[in-house]
Amino acid sequence: EEELRRIIADSEAELRRIIADSGLVPALGHTLRFFVEGNRASFQLDAGGLSAIAELLSRMAQLGLALTTQCARSDVVAGLANARALAPEASPRLTVNTLQVALQLARGAELPANDASTALARARLDKWLPSILTREDAAVRAKACNLVGNLCRHSDAFYSLLVRRNDAGETTLEHIIQCASDHDMATRKFACFALGNAAFHSPALYEYLEAAVAPLVAALRTDHDEKTRANAAGALGNLARNGPLLSRELARQGALQALLDTAANDSSDAPLTIALFSCGTLIAWSNIRASICLETQTRIQLVIQNGLASNDKTIVRYATRLQSKLAIAPTDASSPISNHDTPTTVTRNI
């Protein structure tokens, strides 16, 4: 069985090499430019042909670094976008496949940063994403939220894209916030993931994220999906990670109490653990500390006590962190270094 796995792995690696060496991705990129940028009156790329190209590129972009890099350098996301693969009239399948190619470029930590960022910038995603996030098809909305989360996964370089207004005056971020309350589970999960990453690297978007607090608290308290609860718990922590600007709204919406309830009672490890970490992040700020009543103080001590008695080393560490934060006077100054001691796991798609 082990030998069979090795043979399969070797065969897959060889197949990826053959496809990369074939020049198929650059050829498809050239095809898109030929039809779209050349305005060929006598040649038309019909919807079926465009959909076939998008699906093929989507599959190849997931076959490894060499092919993902070729997708970036061949500018295929911009080519597909210019062919209106992200437009309202495009089929859900065409749009999802195009978003998948963009997602692979955004996700690739090993992809040359300049290649990925240049290719994604040329696609003008801010023009298309607001309307995509309101499409009727749930798979389209979920894939778009996943893409946004990955655009913000490694740095804040794409933060400005999220608040850039399209021709209709809409921004991507305002629709991501709405998607956190979507009726579709996958859309909610990826929206919470995106909001967490939009707050993780810097406070640049904090002034636009106040409206995200209430849906994130609701997702943490009521969502049946543990991954959504985990992403919401991490996102709430990230809204306090880089400064106190949102601390008043976090206190008003009962974010700390929701996190404590999750840390005390959630039946799944991921939301429980992440909520415990986020409690320690929120507790640093004066507005949060001022909202703590006697009942909440008792709950904090119980969460710490149970955490310190846990057999899970991570939970013990996070409970110790929360205890240490409580011993320090709260602040309204710029982000305390102690809030950056351990990144939350919301920066990866769980």
Secondary structure, DSSP 8 states (H G I E B T S, - for coil): -HHHHHHHHHHHHHHHHHHHHHTHHHHHHHHHHHHHTTT-SS----HHHHHHHHHHHHHHHTS-HHHHHHHHHTTHHHHHHHTTTTSTTS-HHHHHHHHHHHHHHHH-TTS-HHHHHHHHHHTTHHHHHHHHTT-S-HHHHHHHHHHHHHHTSS-STTHHHHT---TTS--HHHHHHHHTT-SSHHHHHHHHHHHHHHHHS-STTGGG-GGGHHHHHHHHHH-S-HHHHHHHHHHHHHTTTT-STTHHHHHHTTHHHHHHHHHHH-SSHHHHHHHHHHHHHHTTBHHHHHT--HHHHHHHHHHHHHHHT-S-HHHHHHHHHHHHHHTS--B-SS--GGGGSS--GGGS--
